Amino acid sequence: MAGAEGKGKRGSYRAGFFFGSLSFAAAVGLGFVSTIITARLYGVDVIGEYALVWAPVAALWVLSTVKEQQALIKEITGLEPREPRVTQLFAVVFSFSATLTTAVAILDAIACCFVFPGPLGQPDLLLPALVSIAGYALVTNTGWNIDSVFSAFVAGNQLFRVRLNESLSFIVLATGVGLAWQSVWGLVIATIGASLFSLIHRAVAVRRFVRPRLTRAEFRLGLQVLPELLRFGLKATPGQMAQGISQQGGVWAIGMVAPIYVVGAYSRALVIPKSLQQASMRITEVLYPTLVGRHTSGDGHGFDRALVDSIRYEVIGMLMLAAAIGGAAHSVLGLFGPGFGRAAPALVLLALYPVLASITVTQTQALWAVNRPGLTSWIALGRLVVTILLLVLLTPQLHMVGPAISMLAGYLVVVALSGLALRAHLTRPLRESWPLWQRAVLFAAYGAGFGAAHAVQGWLPSIWALPLCLAAGGLAFGLVFVAFGGLNERDRARLAELVAWVRKRSARGDAAATAVPQPVD
């Protein structure tokens, strides 16, 4: 406990990126294990039911924020850990967030009382949905507010540990309950329970950055700053709402035109790329305070490097995974049991969604950092119009493929418009920081990876051969990417640093292992 009382320190972007990458790898691996276990234990029908239960919670997440956490991060980026002002700002922002979330949760619950027995025709799912809404409002939202403090101080280590706790807790709880009770309640209990365990962990870890006590006078001082924080967040809020509706619209659209097992198959196909996209957020959540700091200090070249290189590395990693997963889509969905394979065509397209999402999230954070939150809202509203239009036109005819196409089209709108908006804020043109031919290599590498994974799947059409399919896709992608010059000088320098660091650590470990123990007095 003494360690928790000690003062923390602000991390560097490099350290944050390292722990973010570890968190990404852990989230991808554990998310994949979790997806397989829950699909096998609960079956396609229960998975479909849970997708409908979770939809109003996802809506609550979108509607119960005015991006106050992002405004908080921006405000405390220049402060030291455990400064009184950090505690003041966190206390008022958390109080506002909790009040807003509770109010929206009540309205969300009232809407569910009409929607589930009515248009959806699923009255039995009403109570699980209401409990999930309450769990989010009381537990999950509190944890996410604490995460904003970790992000502001680039505390990648702490974020990695609490997220690992949450992922492992969900797997244990979902498995334990699922073995005895194959009901949607098992997934509801596991989700809320995992959030609760990780919240306790967060509450202990955050004491290194926020003082646990606050006087009324200090709280009133914090309230004086709240209107300014909300003005920033309110400009970005419409865009975030539009983004959430765009992302969740597919599940609702399919639920209205197709049976529950189709919803289950689509939601399981969607959960794989969604897990990848959420995992990539572990990297970008430490990027925002870095961009704010570099823009504020006038470090234009540093701003460019952080922005462009973050996008490059995420796109490279996500596109490699998209190639391997898309090429082996039938085998991937076969892991989840019978009934899920019908979503294979949708998974091929959905596997590309984390690639585009990683770009748009980073672009949005860059626009926030240069004080253009209102512009991000207009761009997101444009995405919403395109997404809804395509959902209405394509879902009745194409079922699962229609929402996948509409989601990708909406993301492409954001990538294009945000890219145009950021051109004026870059010190160097993008074509110099990331040449066109290096971007073209990515398309060739994707084609090679997809083709290799699909070929192995055709030769060995068994879920037991899935590791070979994924490995072939990843290897083919990597070989083409490197052979055709996808790496630049900065990449080679960073790889050399990483190799040197690993060798140094290895040598230190060997020396410790062979050292003669000294007597202790």
ChimeraX attribute file (.defattr): number of C-alpha atoms within 10 A of each C-alpha:
attribute: neighborCount
match mode: 1-to-1
recipient: residues
	/A:1	8
	/A:2	6
	/A:3	11
	/A:4	14
	/A:5	16
	/A:6	12
	/A:7	16
	/A:8	19
	/A:9	14
	/A:10	19
	/A:11	18
	/A:12	15
	/A:13	22
	/A:14	14
	/A:15	15
	/A:16	27
	/A:17	21
	/A:18	15
	/A:19	23
	/A:20	28
	/A:21	21
	/A:22	19
	/A:23	25
	/A:24	23
	/A:25	16
	/A:26	18
	/A:27	25
	/A:28	20
	/A:29	16
	/A:30	18
	/A:31	22
	/A:32	15
	/A:33	13
	/A:34	20
	/A:35	19
	/A:36	18
	/A:37	18
	/A:38	21
	/A:39	23
	/A:40	16
	/A:41	21
	/A:42	21
	/A:43	21
	/A:44	26
	/A:45	20
	/A:46	22
	/A:47	26
	/A:48	23
	/A:49	22
	/A:50	23
	/A:51	22
	/A:52	24
	/A:53	25
	/A:54	18
	/A:55	17
	/A:56	21
	/A:57	23
	/A:58	16
	/A:59	19
	/A:60	24
	/A:61	21
	/A:62	20
	/A:63	21
	/A:64	22
	/A:65	23
	/A:66	24
	/A:67	22
	/A:68	24
	/A:69	25
	/A:70	23
	/A:71	23
	/A:72	25
	/A:73	22
	/A:74	22
	/A:75	18
	/A:76	20
	/A:77	21
	/A:78	15
	/A:79	14
	/A:80	17
	/A:81	24
	/A:82	19
	/A:83	14
	/A:84	16
	/A:85	20
	/A:86	21
	/A:87	23
	/A:88	24
	/A:89	25
	/A:90	22
	/A:91	20
	/A:92	20
	/A:93	23
	/A:94	19
	/A:95	14
	/A:96	18
	/A:97	22
	/A:98	18
	/A:99	14
	/A:100	16
	/A:101	24
	/A:102	20
	/A:103	13
	/A:104	19
	/A:105	25
	/A:106	16
	/A:107	12
	/A:108	20
	/A:109	22
	/A:110	12
	/A:111	12
	/A:112	21
	/A:113	15
	/A:114	13
	/A:115	15
	/A:116	19
	/A:117	14
	/A:118	11
	/A:119	10
	/A:120	15
	/A:121	12
	/A:122	15
	/A:123	14
	/A:124	11
	/A:125	19
	/A:126	19
	/A:127	16
	/A:128	20
	/A:129	27
	/A:130	22
	/A:131	18
	/A:132	22
	/A:133	29
	/A:134	19
	/A:135	20
	/A:136	23
	/A:137	25
	/A:138	16
	/A:139	19
	/A:140	21
	/A:141	22
	/A:142	21
	/A:143	20
	/A:144	16
	/A:145	21
	/A:146	20
	/A:147	22
	/A:148	22
	/A:149	23
	/A:150	26
	/A:151	27
	/A:152	28
	/A:153	26
	/A:154	29
	/A:155	25
	/A:156	28
	/A:157	17
	/A:158	18
	/A:159	25
	/A:160	20
	/A:161	16
	/A:162	21
	/A:163	24
	/A:164	17
	/A:165	18
	/A:166	20
	/A:167	20
	/A:168	18
	/A:169	20
	/A:170	23
	/A:171	21
	/A:172	14
	/A:173	18
	/A:174	27
	/A:175	21
	/A:176	13
	/A:177	17
	/A:178	21
	/A:179	11
	/A:180	10
	/A:181	14
	/A:182	17
	/A:183	18
	/A:184	21
	/A:185	21
	/A:186	23
	/A:187	25
	/A:188	19
	/A:189	19
	/A:190	21
	/A:191	22
	/A:192	21
	/A:193	20
	/A:194	23
	/A:195	27
	/A:196	20
	/A:197	16
	/A:198	22
	/A:199	24
	/A:200	13
	/A:201	18
	/A:202	23
	/A:203	16
	/A:204	14
	/A:205	22
	/A:206	23
	/A:207	19
	/A:208	20
	/A:209	25
	/A:210	27
	/A:211	18
	/A:212	13
	/A:213	10
	/A:214	12
	/A:215	9
	/A:216	9
	/A:217	10
	/A:218	16
	/A:219	17
	/A:220	13
	/A:221	15
	/A:222	20
	/A:223	17
	/A:224	12
	/A:225	15
	/A:226	18
	/A:227	10
	/A:228	11
	/A:229	21
	/A:230	21
	/A:231	14
	/A:232	22
	/A:233	22
	/A:234	18
	/A:235	21
	/A:236	27
	/A:237	23
	/A:238	22
	/A:239	25
	/A:240	21
	/A:241	23
	/A:242	21
	/A:243	23
	/A:244	18
	/A:245	18
	/A:246	24
	/A:247	21
	/A:248	17
	/A:249	20
	/A:250	26
	/A:251	21
	/A:252	15
	/A:253	20
	/A:254	24
	/A:255	22
	/A:256	15
	/A:257	14
	/A:258	14
	/A:259	12
	/A:260	21
	/A:261	20
	/A:262	23
	/A:263	31
	/A:264	28
	/A:265	28
	/A:266	31
	/A:267	25
	/A:268	25
	/A:269	29
	/A:270	21
	/A:271	18
	/A:272	21
	/A:273	24
	/A:274	20
	/A:275	20
	/A:276	26
	/A:277	23
	/A:278	16
	/A:279	25
	/A:280	27
	/A:281	21
	/A:282	25
	/A:283	25
	/A:284	24
	/A:285	24
	/A:286	28
	/A:287	25
	/A:288	27
	/A:289	26
	/A:290	27
	/A:291	27
	/A:292	23
	/A:293	17
	/A:294	17
	/A:295	20
	/A:296	14
	/A:297	11
	/A:298	10
	/A:299	13
	/A:300	16
	/A:301	14
	/A:302	16
	/A:303	23
	/A:304	22
	/A:305	17
	/A:306	19
	/A:307	22
	/A:308	17
	/A:309	15
	/A:310	18
	/A:311	20
	/A:312	16
	/A:313	13
	/A:314	24
	/A:315	21
	/A:316	20
	/A:317	14
	/A:318	23
	/A:319	26
	/A:320	29
	/A:321	25
	/A:322	29
	/A:323	29
	/A:324	33
	/A:325	30
	/A:326	28
	/A:327	32
	/A:328	33
	/A:329	27
	/A:330	25
	/A:331	26
	/A:332	25
	/A:333	25
	/A:334	20
	/A:335	19
	/A:336	24
	/A:337	14
	/A:338	14
	/A:339	16
	/A:340	25
	/A:341	21
	/A:342	18
	/A:343	24
	/A:344	24
	/A:345	16
	/A:346	23
	/A:347	32
	/A:348	23
	/A:349	21
	/A:350	27
	/A:351	29
	/A:352	21
	/A:353	26
	/A:354	27
	/A:355	26
	/A:356	24
	/A:357	25
	/A:358	26
	/A:359	23
	/A:360	24
	/A:361	19
	/A:362	24
	/A:363	23
	/A:364	25
	/A:365	23
	/A:366	27
	/A:367	22
	/A:368	24
	/A:369	23
	/A:370	14
	/A:371	14
	/A:372	18
	/A:373	23
	/A:374	18
	/A:375	19
	/A:376	26
	/A:377	22
	/A:378	18
	/A:379	21
	/A:380	28
	/A:381	21
	/A:382	18
	/A:383	27
	/A:384	27
	/A:385	14
	/A:386	18
	/A:387	27
	/A:388	20
	/A:389	12
	/A:390	19
	/A:391	25
	/A:392	14
	/A:393	13
	/A:394	18
	/A:395	22
	/A:396	16
	/A:397	11
	/A:398	15
	/A:399	22
	/A:400	28
	/A:401	22
	/A:402	21
	/A:403	33
	/A:404	29
	/A:405	20
	/A:406	27
	/A:407	26
	/A:408	20
	/A:409	17
	/A:410	24
	/A:411	25
	/A:412	18
	/A:413	19
	/A:414	26
	/A:415	20
	/A:416	12
	/A:417	19
	/A:418	22
	/A:419	16
	/A:420	10
	/A:421	15
	/A:422	16
	/A:423	12
	/A:424	10
	/A:425	15
	/A:426	16
	/A:427	15
	/A:428	14
	/A:429	13
	/A:430	15
	/A:431	11
	/A:432	8
	/A:433	15
	/A:434	15
	/A:435	13
	/A:436	11
	/A:437	12
	/A:438	17
	/A:439	15
	/A:440	13
	/A:441	20
	/A:442	21
	/A:443	15
	/A:444	15
	/A:445	28
	/A:446	26
	/A:447	19
	/A:448	26
	/A:449	34
	/A:450	29
	/A:451	21
	/A:452	26
	/A:453	29
	/A:454	26
	/A:455	17
	/A:456	20
	/A:457	23
	/A:458	15
	/A:459	10
	/A:460	15
	/A:461	16
	/A:462	14
	/A:463	18
	/A:464	12
	/A:465	15
	/A:466	24
	/A:467	15
	/A:468	17
	/A:469	31
	/A:470	28
	/A:471	16
	/A:472	24
	/A:473	32
	/A:474	26
	/A:475	19
	/A:476	23
	/A:477	30
	/A:478	20
	/A:479	14
	/A:480	20
	/A:481	24
	/A:482	13
	/A:483	11
	/A:484	15
	/A:485	11
	/A:486	21
	/A:487	13
	/A:488	13
	/A:489	8
	/A:490	11
	/A:491	13
	/A:492	11
	/A:493	11
	/A:494	11
	/A:495	12
	/A:496	12
	/A:497	12
	/A:498	12
	/A:499	12
	/A:500	12
	/A:501	12
	/A:502	12
	/A:503	12
	/A:504	12
	/A:505	12
	/A:506	12
	/A:507	12
	/A:508	11
	/A:509	12
	/A:510	11
	/A:511	11
	/A:512	11
	/A:513	10
	/A:514	8
	/A:515	9
	/A:516	8
	/A:517	8
	/A:518	6
	/A:519	5
	/A:520	4
	/A:521	3
